[in-house]
Amino acid sequence: MTKPLHLMWFLAGYQPRGWFDPRYGSGHDFRRPKHYLEGAQALERGCFDGILIADQPSINNTYNSSIDAQLRSGNESICGDPLPLLTMMGAVTEHLGLVGTYSTTFHPPYLLARQLNALDHLTEGRAGWNIVTSGRVTDGLNFGFPTPEHDHRYDMGDEHVDLCKALWESWEPDAVLLDREKGVFADPAKVHQVDFEGRYHRSRGPLSFPRSPQGVPVLAQAGASQRGREFGARNAELIMGNQNSIAGMKDYVSDVKKRAADRYDRATRIMFNIQPVIGETREVAEERLLALKRLAKHRVYVDAGLAFASGGMKTDLGKLDLDIPVMKQIEAMDEQERPKPGSILFQYAMENPNFTPRDLAEREGLKMTLPIVGTAEEVADRMCEIAEETGADGFMFRETLHPGYVADIVDGLVPALQRRGAMRTEYAGKTFREILNEY
Ligand SMILES: Cc1cc2nc3c(=O)[nH]c(=O)nc-3n(C[C@H](O)[C@H](O)[C@H](O)COP(=O)(O)O)c2cc1C
């Protein structure tokens, strides 16, 4: 290993995913903070860089033109606002980066700048923002205006980020004097209006609270499209990807490097979602994977997966026969409704002509990208190889904070990585940005 890995946890939201998972049992309540907070503390024990809480602001109705399947299955479109939970996590940890998901399309910049400024203060510099543009029709219906088109949303997003940065920097670092002798709280000459007049956003400023420890929270993003990747290369310091193959990861890293050019080494870290399955022996790990695969065939997960994927792809998968290969069905679909080239369904169907919607549902149920299965030692070796081969800076574990799984990672995998020099054994940096830039 040339340098250690960065590790983050990717929590699908403040939401019910896991309610049907037999590992949890009936005492589990996804609405209560306890298991999230214990999870955050465990991640800090494992020297993780941070946790990201995903979010979306609507229960989409693409699948069968209804939200029923999402409600019945309790899938990850049912989300509460991540900010209160991040704040609580901040209160029980000292080092863990805390990344919330907020939309540049629907969250007004001034409001968001204030919220993340407060989170950064309260956590002494550990706030991050997963910048999303929210493309579901139902997102717009909830906020009362139509969801703009894809590239237009990214144009709005660029401006949104510029305005937030201007607001975060509207107080100079030494503006607060707290001079009791002279009776001066802050130096007015060091607090500035921003007078931002954009095409989509405007704000006078300044922000109504002093500059936070990081000033600008760590900016994270996960674009897949050309426009989305341009946006990430321009704005993000933490770029996250979902890729199912080594070749896909390699391409993604080299594409981001090209786009970010001189920003890359200084300011950009790339991490890929993974969900390794770990057992005391390889056989136990394989058995665990089989059990997860069996569970993913259950109607609850099939509904959850198809409804969630339909929203993301803007294709009603409810119109497809579950067991007929996708490729055979595409021809018969309206032009408008066909899965777009580039969508996951299309990609899988291109790789395997016999790929069916049920296969997609099971993959969605598992949420597994590249399968990594084995003992902690084997998984550690595999992660090092993948990072070496692809140029990734690290990985994000895409799972619930189930205590057993968290323990497999923090008490099994992390020590194995540490023994290889592939993971820090203590934090050197103080703020989230410093921690991301430790190596
Ligand atoms: C790791 C990761 C996390 C994501 N988190 C969210 C999220 O919380 N909310 C959301 O609406 N979209 C989320 N997305 C979707 C991306 O923001 C993005 O829209 C998607 O990758 C498609 O790319 P595009 O916008 O360039 O078309 C996530 C994607 C990835 C890979």
The ligand as an ORCA input file, in Angstrom:
! r2SCAN-3c Opt
* xyz 0 1
  C     -22.709      7.269     -2.929
  C     -23.899      7.972     -3.488
  C     -24.737      8.682     -2.636
  C     -25.871      9.349     -3.121
  N     -26.708      9.973     -2.242
  C     -27.842     10.542     -2.705
  C     -28.787     11.078     -1.799
  O     -28.643     11.014     -0.591
  N     -29.902     11.671     -2.302
  C     -30.133     11.756     -3.656
  O     -31.165     12.318     -4.038
  N     -29.251     11.248     -4.529
  C     -28.134     10.631     -4.091
  N     -27.253     10.066     -4.973
  C     -27.467     10.249     -6.417
  C     -26.462     11.230     -6.984
  O     -26.529     12.484     -6.339
  C     -26.647     11.426     -8.496
  O     -27.847     12.084     -8.775
  C     -26.653     10.096     -9.205
  O     -25.411      9.445     -8.989
  C     -26.891     10.267    -10.722
  O     -25.929     11.110    -11.283
  P     -26.332     12.381    -12.123
  O     -27.039     13.320    -11.192
  O     -25.033     12.925    -12.629
  O     -27.244     11.937    -13.233
  C     -26.145      9.351     -4.502
  C     -25.315      8.622     -5.367
  C     -24.224      7.911     -4.872
  C     -23.367      7.128     -5.832
*
